């Protein structure tokens, strides 16, 4: 599970504020939320993350409410 919406959007119209670029993840072994050391190049929501061998593919997504991107990212977790 990945995410990073941090409350900066509260009280604003959805198109007024870009998404945070930090990566927050749940370590299911330790049951602890942590922040990843890297940043998303282009943070998106409303998209699946699909595993392909050692990569996670993140196709398209919304940059802000109603604003989609055609970018496709491959992300590899290196612990």
C-alpha positions in Angstrom: 0.0 0.0 0.0 1.4 3.3 -1.0 0.1 6.8 -0.4 1.0 10.3 0.8 -2.0 12.6 0.9 -1.1 14.6 4.0 -4.0 17.0 4.6 -2.7 20.0 2.5 -5.8 19.7 0.4 -8.3 20.2 3.3 -10.5 23.2 2.6 -9.3 23.7 -1.0 -10.8 22.8 -4.3 -9.3 19.5 -5.6 -7.6 21.1 -8.6 -5.9 23.8 -6.5 -3.2 21.6 -4.8 -0.9 19.1 -6.3 -0.3 15.8 -4.6 2.6 15.4 -2.1 5.6 13.6 -3.6 6.6 11.6 -0.5 6.1 7.9 -0.4 4.5 6.4 2.7 4.4 2.6 3.1 3.1 0.1 5.6 5.7 -2.4 6.8 3.4 -5.4 7.4 6.0 -7.4 9.3 6.6 -4.6 11.9 3.1 -3.1 11.6 4.6 0.4 11.2 4.0 3.2 8.7 7.2 4.8 7.4 8.3 7.3 4.8 10.5 6.0 1.9 13.8 7.9 1.4 13.0 8.6 -2.3 10.3 10.8 -3.8 7.8 10.1 -6.5 8.9 11.8 -9.8 5.2 12.5 -10.6 2.8 11.6 -7.8 -0.5 10.2 -9.0 -3.8 8.7 -7.5 -6.6 6.6 -8.9 -4.3 4.1 -10.5 -3.3 0.5 -9.9 0.3 -0.7 -9.1 1.0 -3.9 -11.0 3.9 -6.2 -10.2 6.0 -7.4 -13.1 8.9 -9.6 -12.0 11.0 -7.2 -9.8 9.3 -4.0 -10.9 6.0 -2.3 -9.9 4.3 -0.7 -12.9 2.2 2.4 -12.3 0.2 3.3 -15.4 -1.2 6.7 -15.8 -3.2 8.2 -12.9 -4.5 11.6 -11.8 -2.1 14.4 -10.9 -5.0 16.4 -9.4 -8.8 15.9 -9.5 -9.8 15.4 -13.1 -6.2 15.9 -14.5 -4.8 12.7 -15.9 -1.2 11.9 -17.0 -0.2 9.4 -19.8 3.1 8.7 -18.0 3.9 5.1 -17.0 6.4 4.5 -14.3 8.4 1.4 -13.3 9.5 1.4 -9.7 11.8 -1.2 -8.1 12.0 -1.5 -4.4 15.5 -1.7 -3.2 15.5 -2.3 0.6 
